Amino acid sequence: MTNINDKTVYAFSDGSAIGNPGPGGYGAVLKFGEHEKEFSQGFRHTTNNRMELLGAITALEALKGRQHVVLMTDSQYVINGIEKNWARKWRANGWMRNKKEKAVNPDLWDRLLNACDRHDVSFEWIRGHTGHPDNERCDELANSAARGDQSMQLVDKEFEASGA
């Protein structure tokens, strides 16, 4: 893990969907020096991968100005999509994975790419459910949001419009 210093923002994120698809939520924690901020939101019908993406997006979009960010997540989906340039290739190819397959979640990948472009971001993978306190907190936030009051959950319009 990267050593914490006072010029780096540390972001942690996680996502959850009960039933996948089903009710879902994300959790994110931002840390900068002694400051810490938490984010979470539930959705009535979505997927785990969409919530993993939204956790990372929410953390990055909350930052003002250009920041050096280390984003830590247990989602290989998010990390590989960025670090292996899959999402940039999909976007360059009109959100196609190949000649026959559409990329999944292009709306969120586009937001994540844009958020990454506004900052100097590096991604680090954290093995989930191994006691890392910030990852565990994000997991709690995500699961609490997924299991929360349905009247407070948002509609994942892109996912629900897809008919999945």
N, C-alpha and C positions, 0 to 999 in steps of 0.2 A: 504494500500500500504506500502511496505517496506520503511523504512527511508533510504535516500541516504547517503552513506558514501564513503570515498575515496579509499576503498579497493575492492569495488564491481563494476562490470561492469553491467550496466543496458541495456538490449536489448529490443527493441520493434519491433513487426513485424505485417504485415497485408498482405492479398492477395485479389485479385479481378479477376473475369472473367466475361466479358460482354456476356450475353446469357447463360453462364455456361452449356455446354462448349462453348467457343468462345475465342476471344482475351483476354489475361489475363496479369497480372503483379503482382509483389510483391514490398513491401516497407519494409525497415528495418532501424532502427536507433540504433546506439550504443552510450552509454554515459559512460564516465569514468572520474570522477572529472570534470575538465573544458573542457575536450575534447569531441567532438561529431563527428560522421561520419554517413553519410546516404548512403543507397544502394537501387537501384531499377533496375528492368529489365522487359521488356515486352516480351510476347510470342504470336505467331500468333494464336494458337489454343490449349487450355488447360482447366483446371477446377479451380474453386475457391479453392478447397481443396489442389490441387497441389501447387497453389501459396501461400496458407497459410503455407504449409510445407516449400517451398523454402525460404520464408521470414525468418523463424526461422533458417533454415539451413545456409543461407547466413550470418546472424548475428554471429552465433557460429563459422562457418568455418573461418571467418575473424580474429578471435582472435588468438594471438600468445601465446604460453605457456599455462599452466593450469591456468584457471581463475575461480574466484567465480562469477557466473552470475545469475542475476535475469532476466528471460525472460518473458516479459509481452505481451500478445496477447488477442485478442477478439475471438480467435478460440477455441471453445470447442473441436473440432476435434483434434487439435494438443495437447491440454492439456490432454484430456482423453487418447489419444493414448500413451502418455508417463506416466502420473501420475497413470493411472489404469493398466499400464503394458501391454496393448493390443498389442502394436507393438513388444515388446520382446517375448510375447507368440506366435504371428504370425510368427516371425522369427524362433523361436525354433521349430515350427511346419511346417517348409518349406514354409512359407508365406501362410498358410491356416488359415482362421478364424475358420473353423470347418471342418468336414470330407468332405463336399461338396463345400464349398465356399472359393474361393481364396481371400486373402487380397488385398485390393485396394492400389495402389501406393507403392508397396514394395521397389522400387528403392529409393524413397525419404524417406520412413520410415527408411531404412537401413542407409542412410546418416545421418539422424537426430539422430538415436541411436548412431552412431559412434561419431558424434560431441558432443553429451551429455556425452559420456564416456570420452572424452578428457578434460572435464571441470567439475566443481562442479556447476550444474545447478538446479535452482528451477524455477518453472513456476507459474505465477500469471495471473489470468483471469481479463481482463478489459472489462467492458460492452462497446460494440462498439457504436460509434456515440453519445456519451454523453459529449463531450467536453474535454476529456483527451487530452492535447496538443500533446503528443508524439504519441498516438494512432491515432489521427486525422492526424498528419503529415505522418505517415505510410500509412494511407488510401489515402491521396492525392498522395503520391508517387506511390502506387499500381495502382490507377485509371489512373493517368497520363501515366504510363508505358503501361497499357492495351489499352489506347486510342491513344497512340503515333504513330509515323511514322512506318508503317508496314515494311519498308525496314530496320529498326533498331531492329525489334523484332526477337527473336530467335525461333528456332523450338524446341518444346517439343517432342523430338524424342520418348521417351517411351510412351507418351500419344498418339501421332499420329500413332505409330506403332501398338497400341492396336486396332485401327480401330474404336474407340469411336467417 
